Every structure is written in structure tokens, then in C-alpha cells.
Amino acid sequence: MSVAEDFICCGQHAVCEKELLMKAAAEPIDYFDDEELDRFQGRTADAYTEAEEEEFREVLYTTLPREVGDWLRSLQLRGIELPESLRDEALMLADSHS
């Protein structure tokens, strides 16, 4: 299957999710003074040490609340999973300022 075929809209949504993903992937990735987190690409959310979780926590709490959603998007586009212990908190911050 070609890349083009992978991104054919399924037609089940008002706005095609694949189209949104393609658009997001085409945009430049914003960094939040967190380039050091790139070393966690491909690591699963439950595989972090406490010290590594603290690195994510530090970035989360130094990011402006209105930018948390953008930071989460940045992590996703970079292939970095947020530690499970921070997910609820990060999503709550992102939702409260969206």
C-alpha cells in the first residue's frame, strides 16, 4: 500500500481525521526549550524512571498553561509519549485553557 493510499479519507467523520493528521505533520514542530526530551522517542509511556518523569514534569510546569496543548502536540509529532503519571494533569491543563 502506498503512502497516498494510507491517507485516503474514510468518510466517517465531519472533518477527516487523516486530513488533520497530514496537515499537522506538514507544519513545523514547535519546541518548548525541551529538545533534551527527543532522546525518549519511541519509549512507551510506562517505561520512564522517576528521574525521567521529573524532566517532563519540569517542562510541563514551566510551559504557559495556554501552551500545554501545543506542547502535547509537539511531543506527539516528535514520537515522544508523555509519562502515564503526567497524562491526566497535562490534559486537564490543556483542556482548561483551550
C-alpha positions in Angstrom: 0.0 0.0 0.0 1.4 3.4 -0.9 1.6 6.4 1.4 -1.2 8.1 -0.6 -3.4 5.1 -0.1 -2.7 5.2 3.7 -4.1 8.7 3.9 -7.4 8.3 1.9 -10.3 9.7 4.0 -12.6 7.1 5.4 -15.6 9.4 5.1 -16.9 8.6 8.6 -16.1 12.0 10.2 -17.3 15.5 9.6 -13.7 16.5 9.3 -11.4 13.8 8.1 -9.0 12.8 10.9 -6.4 11.7 8.4 -6.5 15.1 6.7 -6.0 16.8 10.1 -3.0 14.5 10.9 -1.5 15.2 7.5 -1.9 18.9 7.9 -0.4 18.8 11.4 2.6 16.7 10.2 3.3 19.2 7.4 3.6 22.1 9.9 6.9 22.8 11.6 7.3 21.3 15.1 7.5 23.8 17.9 9.9 23.2 20.7 9.4 24.4 24.2 13.0 24.5 25.3 12.7 20.7 25.6 15.0 19.4 23.0 16.5 17.0 25.6 13.2 15.0 25.6 13.9 13.9 22.0 16.0 11.1 23.4 12.8 9.5 24.6 11.4 9.0 21.1 9.9 5.5 20.8 9.8 4.9 24.6 6.4 3.8 25.9 4.6 5.9 28.5 5.0 3.3 31.2 8.8 2.9 30.8 10.2 6.0 32.4 12.2 6.2 35.6 11.2 8.7 38.3 14.0 11.0 37.3 12.9 10.9 33.7 9.3 11.7 34.6 10.7 14.7 36.6 12.2 16.0 33.4 8.8 16.0 31.7 7.2 17.5 34.8 9.7 20.4 34.8 8.8 21.2 31.2 5.1 20.9 31.9 5.1 23.3 34.8 7.4 25.8 33.1 5.1 25.9 30.0 2.5 28.5 29.9 -0.9 27.0 30.6 -2.3 28.2 27.3 0.6 26.4 25.5 0.3 23.0 27.1 -1.9 21.7 24.3 0.7 22.8 21.8 3.4 21.2 23.8 1.5 17.9 23.9 1.1 18.1 20.1 4.8 18.8 19.8 5.6 15.6 21.8 3.2 13.6 19.6 4.7 14.8 16.4 8.2 14.0 17.7 7.2 10.4 18.6 7.5 11.0 22.3 4.9 9.6 24.7 4.2 11.5 27.9 4.7 9.5 31.0 1.5 8.0 32.3 1.9 9.7 35.6 1.5 13.1 33.9 -1.2 12.4 31.4 -4.3 13.4 33.5 -2.6 16.6 34.8 -1.4 17.7 31.3 -4.7 17.0 29.7 -6.5 18.9 32.5 -4.2 21.9 32.0 -4.7 21.8 28.2 -8.5 21.5 28.5 -8.8 24.4 30.9 -7.0 26.7 28.5 -8.4 25.6 25.2 
